[in-house]
Amino acid sequence: MFTGIIQGQGEVRSMRKSGTECRICLRPLFTLPNIIDGESIAVNGACLSVEEHGADTFTAYASAETLTRTTLGGLQVGHLVNLERALAMGDRLGGHLVSGHVDCLATVREVRRTGQSLCCRLVFPAEFGAEVIPKGSVSLDGISLTVNDCGPDFLEVNIIPDTQKRTTMLHWRPGVTVNMETDLIGKYVRRLLGPWAGNSTNSDKTVPEVSGLSKDFLLRQGFL
């Protein structure tokens, strides 16, 4: 589990591909002490496990599933990535709860400056629109951000100066693709309400216009 508060950036040192899988060697560009083999580190928002580490690098394995769902398969030697270690119990939750399981890819459509901040608009598959709400939380390339505005297939976020310095988003340009994870709590709520929203399979992400949940139903079930 992570919080979306990026600790620093890392540089890709090598990409050792084997069929549809890959081992990624990364060099943190900040102090990352006491790395333990097997620990979880989010790389651009994707949770990876450390297989081995050296004095200033660590190597993580990315499965075919991970490479298919994220942008990690497109990394090249020299690319920079956002890094965050897993949350320890008792730590401050500075961002929001982030699982490190990427839901979809989002594409940057616009970047404009507003004072010292940058306002970014991104588009994403409309099937995830119900999990994005105004003033809710979203993780983009592992960065915990607040949704300023959104629609069925787009969202806007504001990037403060410190986030610009600490993360790779300063390199975002129209056309850049990033990893997106929607709000963890919102996903569970949507899943639980699926049967009462007319979603019998609970796998179709289409949100019906009319819900099957009514006052009469609640009375019959003893909730009122």
Buried (B, 14 or more C-beta within 10 A) or exposed (E): BBBBBBBBBBBBBBBEEEEEBBBBBBBBBEEBEEBEEEBBBBBBBBBBEBBBBEEEBBBBBBEEEBBEBBBBBEBEEEBBBBBBBBBEEEEEEEBBBBBBBBBBBBBBBEBEEEEEBBBBBBBBEBBBBBBBBEEBBBBBBBBBBEBBEBEEBBBBBBBEEEBBEBBBBBEBEEEBBBBBBBBBEBBEEBEEBBEEBBBEEEEEBEBEEEEEEEEEEEEEEEEE
